[in-house]
Amino acid sequence: MTSETQSTQLDQNHSESFQANGQVDHDGDVLLNGEGENNRNRMDMNGSADQTVLNLYRPTGTPSTYHAATPRELYDINFVFPFHVLHTDHVRLEPLVPSVHLSGFLRLPPESWIHFGDLGPYTRKTALEDIESYRADPTCLLLAVIDLQLEARGDDGFAGVYGLIEVNQEYMTAVFGLINILPKYQRTHINTHAMALILSYLFEEVHLIRIQYDAVTYNAPSIRAAERFGFKKEGVFRNFNGIVPSHKKIKDHTMGAGKKEQKSKSQDMWVGSLTDYDWFYDGTKTKFATMLERPVVNTTMLNGTTPKSEGRLDE
């Protein structure tokens, strides 16, 4: 007897056994005697069959390391596209490495995180957790913004952080998920130079076709900056940030006890975008080139407050 004949005989035996003890429906599923009609009629209120659905989802486990001591040269940025350090004469963008930049990252004040959903404020532990969460996702990239004037003087030049999310190789798009600049650098050249560097990289080296900029609707300075950089409003996404965990919310102590938390349960999001057409053909690249030629602020004279009138100021 051939293996095919044996297989056929086994199928017939199984079929006869099932038919003796029950019945086989039109799809070949075996139903126990007396349960055929019951099973066919046993439906939930939505009309779907009452049956178990396998779901093996488990929350992501704790990573084996947060790379707090990993040196720069051994730190894997795990990014979907090749990346190299970017710089103008005054600003450098480089991958955020905890062993190099964590102290600067923790200098970003707690109130600076009120616009970023469940990001911040940070302790050393929670900062390492979120930085590693970014690194573990190849569609994300965290970048440290470095002030070269301070660095040339021998000081820590950390000026802020840029975060890209949802960088998509198939659709060639990306989203700014985070831009947080130290208060003393706001209204200086720092953010303009950093934005020029990252946009040039994304459009001219990676060849993306669309970059999205998100800002909560009440963050007027961020929206003004986006529009000044050429991002065009597309609309407002309602309840876009979802529910913010209680431990991530920030109390506004200046408003007195019992006042509303600055981080609400959800946040409406202003959404704008730049396309490759905007960059190459609609004047955005030329506009940035002009802005980069303007005089810069002497950042070595900044004392931790926003400058009032020194050099060229950005809004």
C-alpha positions in Angstrom: 0.0 0.0 0.0 1.4 3.4 -1.0 1.7 6.3 1.4 -1.0 8.1 -0.5 -3.4 5.1 -0.2 -2.6 4.9 3.5 -3.3 8.6 3.9 -6.6 8.3 2.1 -7.6 5.3 4.2 -6.8 7.2 7.4 -8.8 10.2 6.3 -11.8 7.9 5.6 -11.4 6.2 9.0 -11.3 9.5 10.8 -14.3 10.8 8.8 -16.3 7.6 9.6 -15.4 7.9 13.3 -16.4 11.6 13.5 -19.6 10.9 11.6 -20.4 8.1 14.1 -20.1 10.4 17.0 -21.2 13.6 15.5 -21.4 15.4 12.2 -19.2 17.3 9.8 -20.4 20.7 8.7 -20.0 22.2 5.2 -16.6 23.7 6.1 -15.3 20.3 7.3 -15.5 21.3 11.0 -16.6 18.4 13.3 -19.6 19.1 15.5 -20.6 16.8 18.4 -24.0 15.0 18.1 -26.9 17.3 19.0 -24.7 20.4 19.0 -24.9 21.3 15.3 -27.9 23.6 15.5 -26.8 24.9 18.9 -23.4 25.8 17.6 -24.8 27.4 14.5 -27.2 29.4 16.5 -24.8 30.3 19.3 -23.8 33.8 18.3 -23.0 36.9 20.3 -24.9 40.2 19.9 -22.5 41.3 17.1 -23.3 38.2 15.1 -19.8 36.7 15.4 -19.3 33.0 16.4 -18.7 32.3 20.1 -15.2 30.9 19.9 -11.8 31.5 21.5 -9.3 33.8 19.7 -5.7 33.3 20.3 -3.8 36.5 21.5 -0.2 36.1 22.7 0.5 39.8 23.1 2.7 40.7 26.0 4.0 44.1 26.9 7.5 44.8 26.0 9.8 43.5 28.7 12.5 45.5 30.5 15.5 45.9 28.3 18.7 44.2 29.5 20.6 47.5 29.5 19.9 51.2 29.2 23.4 51.9 27.9 24.1 54.4 30.6 27.8 53.7 30.4 28.1 52.6 26.8 30.7 54.8 25.1 29.8 56.8 22.0 31.7 54.6 19.6 29.9 51.5 20.8 26.4 52.9 21.0 24.1 51.5 18.3 21.6 54.0 17.2 19.6 51.2 15.5 18.1 53.6 12.9 16.5 52.6 9.6 18.6 54.9 7.5 22.3 55.7 7.5 23.2 58.7 9.6 26.2 60.9 10.2 26.9 63.9 12.4 25.5 67.1 10.9 26.8 70.6 11.6 26.9 74.3 10.7 29.6 76.6 12.0 27.6 77.1 15.2 25.5 74.0 15.8 26.0 70.3 15.6 23.4 67.5 15.5 24.5 64.1 16.7 22.9 60.9 18.1 21.9 61.3 21.7 24.1 59.0 23.7 23.2 58.6 27.4 26.9 58.3 28.5 27.6 61.6 26.8 24.3 63.6 26.9 22.2 62.4 29.8 23.3 65.2 32.2 22.3 67.8 29.5 19.0 66.0 28.8 18.2 66.2 32.5 18.8 69.9 32.5 15.7 70.4 30.4 13.3 71.9 33.0 10.2 69.9 34.1 7.9 72.6 32.7 9.4 72.3 29.3 7.7 68.9 28.9 4.1 70.0 29.4 3.5 69.9 25.6 4.8 66.4 25.0 2.1 64.0 26.1 3.6 61.2 28.3 7.2 62.3 27.8 8.8 63.9 30.8 9.4 65.3 33.3 12.3 63.0 34.0 14.4 61.4 36.7 17.6 59.7 35.7 15.9 56.3 35.6 12.8 57.4 33.6 15.0 59.4 31.2 17.1 56.3 30.5 14.0 54.2 29.9 12.5 56.6 27.4 15.8 57.1 25.6 16.2 53.4 25.3 12.6 53.1 24.1 13.4 55.5 21.2 16.7 53.6 20.4 15.0 50.2 20.3 12.6 51.4 17.6 14.4 51.6 14.2 11.8 54.2 13.0 12.9 56.6 15.7 16.0 58.7 16.2 17.0 61.0 19.1 19.5 63.7 18.4 21.4 66.0 20.7 21.6 69.7 19.7 25.1 71.0 20.5 26.1 74.7 20.8 29.6 74.8 19.3 30.4 78.2 20.9 30.1 76.8 24.4 31.8 73.6 23.4 34.8 75.6 22.0 35.1 77.3 25.3 35.4 73.9 27.0 31.9 73.8 28.4 29.0 71.3 27.9 27.3 72.5 24.7 24.1 70.5 25.1 21.3 72.8 23.9 18.4 70.5 23.5 17.0 67.4 21.8 15.3 66.6 18.5 13.3 63.4 18.1 12.2 61.8 14.8 9.4 59.2 14.9 7.6 57.1 12.3 10.4 57.3 9.8 8.9 55.1 7.0 11.1 53.6 4.4 8.1 52.5 2.2 6.3 55.8 2.1 9.4 57.9 2.6 7.9 60.1 5.4 8.8 61.1 8.9 7.3 62.9 11.9 8.9 65.3 14.4 7.9 63.7 17.7 10.0 65.9 19.9 11.8 69.3 19.8 12.8 70.6 23.2 15.4 73.4 23.4 16.8 74.7 26.7 15.1 78.0 27.6 18.3 80.1 27.4 18.6 79.2 23.7 15.1 80.1 22.7 14.9 83.0 20.3 18.5 82.5 19.3 20.0 80.9 16.2 20.2 77.4 17.7 16.8 76.0 16.7 17.0 77.5 13.2 20.4 75.9 12.5 19.3 72.6 13.9 16.2 72.6 11.8 18.1 73.5 8.7 20.5 70.6 9.3 17.9 67.9 9.8 15.7 69.0 7.0 18.6 69.1 4.6 19.6 65.6 5.7 16.0 64.2 5.4 15.2 65.7 2.0 18.6 65.7 0.3 20.4 62.6 1.7 17.5 60.3 2.7 15.2 61.6 0.0 12.0 61.7 2.0 9.0 63.2 0.4 7.1 64.4 3.4 7.9 65.5 7.0 5.3 66.2 9.5 5.4 68.6 12.5 3.0 68.2 15.4 2.3 70.7 18.2 -0.4 70.8 20.8 -2.9 73.5 19.8 -2.1 75.6 22.9 1.6 75.7 22.2 1.6 78.9 20.2 5.4 79.4 20.1 6.0 76.0 18.6 3.3 76.5 15.9 4.8 79.9 15.1 8.2 78.4 14.7 6.8 75.6 12.5 5.1 78.2 10.2 8.3 80.3 10.1 10.2 77.2 9.0 7.7 76.7 6.2 5.5 73.9 7.5 2.0 74.3 6.2 -1.0 73.6 8.4 -3.0 70.5 7.4 -5.5 70.5 10.3 -6.1 69.6 13.9 -6.1 66.0 15.2 -8.4 65.8 18.2 -7.5 63.9 21.3 -4.3 62.9 19.5 -2.0 62.2 22.4 -4.4 59.9 24.2 -4.5 59.5 27.9 -1.5 60.8 29.9 -0.7 58.6 32.9 -1.3 60.4 36.2 2.4 60.2 37.3 3.3 62.0 34.1 1.1 65.0 34.7 2.4 68.3 36.0 0.7 70.5 38.5 0.7 74.2 37.8 1.8 75.5 41.2 1.6 79.1 40.1 -2.2 78.8 39.8 -2.8 77.7 43.4 -4.0 74.5 44.9 -6.7 72.6 43.2 -6.2 74.2 39.8 -6.3 72.1 36.6 -3.2 70.1 35.7 -1.2 71.5 32.8 -1.2 68.1 31.1 -4.8 67.1 30.4 -6.0 63.6 29.8 -5.8 64.2 26.0 -4.5 66.9 23.8 -5.6 68.3 20.4 -2.7 68.4 17.9 -1.9 71.1 15.3 -0.4 69.2 12.3 1.7 70.7 9.6 4.0 69.3 6.9 6.8 70.0 4.5 7.2 68.2 1.2 10.1 67.6 -1.1 8.4 70.0 -3.5 8.3 72.7 -0.8 12.0 72.2 0.0 13.4 72.1 -3.5 11.0 74.1 -5.7 8.8 76.3 -3.4 11.6 78.4 -1.7 12.0 76.6 1.6 15.6 75.5 1.1 16.5 79.0 -0.2 14.8 80.6 2.9 16.9 78.5 5.2 20.1 79.4 3.4 19.2 83.1 3.9 18.5 82.5 7.6 21.8 80.7 8.1 23.7 83.8 6.8 22.3 86.1 9.5 24.4 87.1 12.5 24.2 84.7 15.5 23.8 85.3 19.2 27.0 85.1 21.3 25.8 82.1 23.4 28.8 82.3 25.8 27.1 85.5 27.2 23.8 83.7 28.0 23.1 83.2 31.7 20.2 80.8 31.5 17.5 83.2 30.5 16.1 84.0 27.1 18.0 86.9 25.5 16.2 90.2 24.9 18.2 91.9 22.2 21.6 90.5 21.2 22.6 89.6 17.7 19.9 88.1 15.5 17.0 86.6 17.4 14.6 83.8 16.3 11.0 83.8 17.4 
